[in-house]
Amino acid sequence: MVQTGWTAERWTAVFIEQAELFRKAVADADPAADVPTRPGWTVQDLVIHVGRFLETSTEYLRTGSRNPIKPTPPPAGLAPLEYLDLQVVAASEILTAVPGNRPVWTFSPSAPDLAWVWHRRIAHETVLRRYDAQTVVRQVGATDADLCVDGIDEVLTTIVAAKLDGDSPHDVTGTAVVRSTDVPESWLISLAAGEVPDVRAAAPGEEGDALVTGAAELVYFWLWDRMKLKEMAGDQRVLDVLRVGRGH
């Protein structure tokens, strides 16, 4: 990780805050309304997705499983918002109770098998879905730059490796420098076919095969395919690897 200062407790606080904002946005929206940032999804789809994500991801923390857990269908007879509310309450309790150093299975070859990886993932997934929901009601709130820096770091150090370890073949070689213009953090990510990406802090003036730069919030949501970014250049194949949010 490029920066320090984030803990399981801090990610849990982010989750609780963002879940409340998400809940308000989806409650104000028509369940059948389209989600502009996710073509083909309705608000109801978004609500069910968040509920299922929370149920599955917190199961690792609850059980300490060292193996992947197969998602289960939502229980019958519950309205989507009722299901969401149950999962938010359960997630708040589990995230608060489980220490970040508990050994558990995690989803990325570049991440340690420790609970804090899930604390972080749950926090940022909720930020992302809060953004999606707020686009429906056209009331998108700003996201704190420090939180966005942590989200950029998660993408580059954890999510890219998970993406390349999954359905996307890892045949891209090259480097990218990612710089935020409103905070001091910057990253150099190195890609090599068949290997876990290497990520470190970029030196001042350091260049790569591709460059991404902009305010932390813009870079964060560009990586998740939610915002457009003008300040990027270089190898398009490398840039495409970094943009992890397509279809997510």
C-alpha positions in Angstrom: 0.0 0.0 0.0 1.3 3.4 -0.9 -0.3 5.2 2.0 -0.8 4.4 5.7 -3.4 5.4 8.2 -6.3 3.1 7.1 -7.5 0.4 9.5 -10.3 -2.1 9.8 -12.1 0.4 12.1 -11.8 3.2 9.6 -13.0 1.2 6.7 -16.0 0.0 8.8 -16.9 3.7 9.5 -16.8 4.4 5.8 -19.0 1.4 5.1 -21.6 2.6 7.7 -21.6 6.1 6.3 -21.8 5.1 2.7 -24.5 2.4 3.3 -26.7 5.0 4.9 -26.3 7.3 1.8 -26.9 4.3 -0.5 -30.1 3.4 1.4 -31.4 6.9 1.2 -30.8 7.2 -2.6 -32.5 3.8 -3.4 -35.4 4.6 -1.2 -36.0 7.9 -3.1 -35.8 6.1 -6.5 -38.3 4.1 -8.5 -37.2 0.5 -8.1 -37.8 0.0 -11.9 -35.7 3.0 -12.8 -32.6 2.4 -14.9 -29.1 2.9 -13.3 -27.2 5.3 -15.7 -23.8 4.0 -14.7 -24.8 0.3 -15.1 -26.6 -0.2 -18.4 -29.2 -3.0 -18.1 -29.5 -2.6 -14.3 -32.5 -1.3 -12.5 -32.5 0.2 -9.0 -34.0 -3.1 -7.7 -31.1 -5.0 -9.3 -28.7 -2.7 -7.6 -30.3 -3.2 -4.2 -30.2 -7.0 -4.6 -26.6 -6.9 -5.8 -25.5 -4.9 -2.7 -27.4 -7.2 -0.4 -25.9 -10.4 -1.9 -22.4 -8.9 -2.0 -22.6 -8.0 1.8 -24.0 -11.4 2.7 -21.3 -13.3 0.8 -18.3 -11.1 1.7 -19.1 -10.9 5.4 -19.5 -14.6 5.5 -15.7 -14.9 5.2 -15.3 -12.6 8.2 -18.0 -14.4 10.2 -16.6 -17.9 9.6 -13.0 -17.3 9.0 -13.3 -19.6 5.9 -10.0 -20.2 4.1 -11.8 -21.3 0.9 -14.0 -19.5 -1.6 -17.7 -19.4 -0.6 -20.4 -19.9 -3.2 -23.0 -17.1 -3.1 -26.5 -18.1 -2.0 -29.8 -16.7 -3.5 -31.6 -14.0 -1.5 -34.2 -15.6 0.9 -37.7 -15.9 -0.5 -40.4 -13.7 0.8 -38.3 -10.6 1.5 -38.7 -7.4 -0.4 -35.3 -6.1 -1.8 -35.1 -3.2 0.6 -35.9 -5.5 3.6 -33.1 -7.9 2.4 -30.7 -5.0 2.1 -31.5 -3.7 5.5 -30.9 -7.1 7.1 -27.5 -7.4 5.4 -26.4 -3.8 6.3 -27.2 -4.4 9.9 -25.4 -7.8 9.9 -22.4 -6.3 8.0 -22.1 -3.5 10.5 -22.0 -5.9 13.4 -19.5 -8.3 11.7 -17.1 -5.6 10.4 -17.0 -4.1 13.9 -16.4 -7.4 15.7 -13.8 -9.0 13.5 -10.2 -7.7 13.8 -8.3 -6.9 10.6 -5.6 -9.4 11.2 -7.9 -12.5 11.3 -6.8 -15.1 8.7 -9.5 -15.6 5.9 -9.6 -16.4 2.2 -9.3 -13.3 0.0 -10.0 -12.8 -3.6 -6.7 -11.5 -5.1 -3.3 -13.1 -5.6 -1.6 -9.9 -4.5 -3.5 -9.6 -1.3 -2.7 -11.2 2.1 -5.3 -13.7 3.4 -6.3 -11.3 6.2 -9.7 -9.9 7.1 -8.7 -6.2 6.5 -8.7 -6.9 2.8 -12.5 -7.5 3.1 -13.0 -4.5 5.3 -11.4 -2.4 2.6 -13.3 -4.1 -0.3 -16.7 -3.8 1.5 -16.0 -0.1 2.2 -15.1 0.7 -1.4 -17.8 -1.5 -3.0 -20.3 0.5 -0.9 -18.8 3.8 -2.1 -19.2 2.7 -5.7 -22.8 1.6 -5.3 -23.7 4.7 -3.4 -22.4 6.6 -6.4 -24.4 4.4 -8.8 -27.6 5.0 -6.7 -27.1 8.7 -6.5 -26.8 9.0 -10.2 -30.4 7.7 -10.4 -31.8 10.5 -8.2 -29.3 13.0 -9.6 -27.8 13.9 -6.3 -24.2 12.7 -6.5 -22.2 13.8 -3.5 -18.5 14.4 -3.4 -16.1 11.7 -2.3 -13.3 12.6 0.1 -9.9 12.8 -1.6 -8.2 10.6 1.1 -10.8 7.9 0.6 -10.3 8.1 -3.1 -6.6 7.7 -2.7 -7.2 4.6 -0.7 -9.6 3.4 -3.4 -7.0 4.0 -6.1 -4.5 2.1 -4.1 -6.9 -0.8 -3.7 -7.5 -1.0 -7.4 -3.8 -0.9 -8.4 -2.5 -3.2 -5.6 -5.4 -5.7 -5.4 -8.2 -5.4 -7.9 -6.0 -5.4 -11.1 -4.3 -8.6 -10.0 -7.7 -10.2 -9.3 -8.9 -9.2 -12.7 -5.9 -10.6 -14.5 -6.2 -13.8 -12.4 -9.8 -14.3 -13.5 -11.5 -14.3 -16.9 -9.1 -11.8 -18.6 -5.9 -13.4 -20.0 -2.8 -11.9 -18.6 -0.8 -11.1 -21.7 -0.2 -7.4 -21.3 3.3 -6.1 -20.6 4.1 -2.5 -19.7 4.1 0.1 -17.0 1.8 2.9 -16.0 2.2 5.9 -13.7 -0.9 7.0 -11.9 -0.7 10.5 -10.4 -3.3 12.4 -8.4 -3.1 16.2 -8.8 -4.7 17.2 -5.5 -2.9 14.9 -3.2 0.8 13.8 -3.1 0.4 10.1 -3.7 1.4 8.5 -7.0 1.9 4.9 -8.2 3.9 2.9 -10.7 2.3 -0.4 -11.7 4.4 -2.9 -13.8 2.6 -5.6 -15.8 4.3 -8.7 -17.1 2.5 -11.6 -18.8 1.6 -14.4 -16.4 2.9 -12.5 -13.3 1.2 -10.7 -10.4 1.5 -6.9 -11.1 4.2 -5.1 -9.1 3.1 -1.7 -7.6 5.2 0.9 -5.8 5.2 4.6 -5.2 6.2 6.5 -8.4 9.2 8.8 -8.1 8.8 12.5 -9.0 9.0 12.8 -12.8 9.0 9.1 -13.4 7.4 8.0 -16.6 5.8 4.7 -17.8 4.3 3.3 -21.0 1.0 4.9 -19.9 0.1 7.9 -17.7 -3.1 8.6 -15.8 -3.4 11.9 -14.0 -6.2 14.0 -12.4 -7.9 14.8 -9.2 -8.1 11.8 -6.9 -11.9 11.5 -7.2 -11.8 11.6 -11.0 -9.0 8.9 -11.1 -10.8 6.7 -8.6 -14.1 6.7 -10.5 -12.4 6.5 -13.9 -10.7 3.3 -12.7 -14.1 1.9 -11.9 -15.5 3.1 -15.3 -17.8 5.7 -13.7 -16.2 9.0 -14.8 -14.4 10.3 -17.9 -10.8 11.4 -17.6 -9.0 13.6 -20.1 -5.5 13.4 -18.6 -4.3 10.0 -19.8 -1.9 8.9 -22.5 0.2 6.1 -23.8 -0.3 2.4 -24.3 -4.0 1.8 -24.6 -3.7 -1.9 -23.6 -2.1 -1.0 -20.3 -4.8 1.7 -19.7 -7.5 -0.9 -20.4 -6.0 -3.3 -17.8 -6.2 -0.5 -15.2 -9.9 0.2 -15.9 -11.4 -2.5 -13.8 -15.0 -1.4 -13.6 -16.3 -2.5 -16.9 -19.2 -4.8 -16.2 -18.9 -4.3 -12.5 
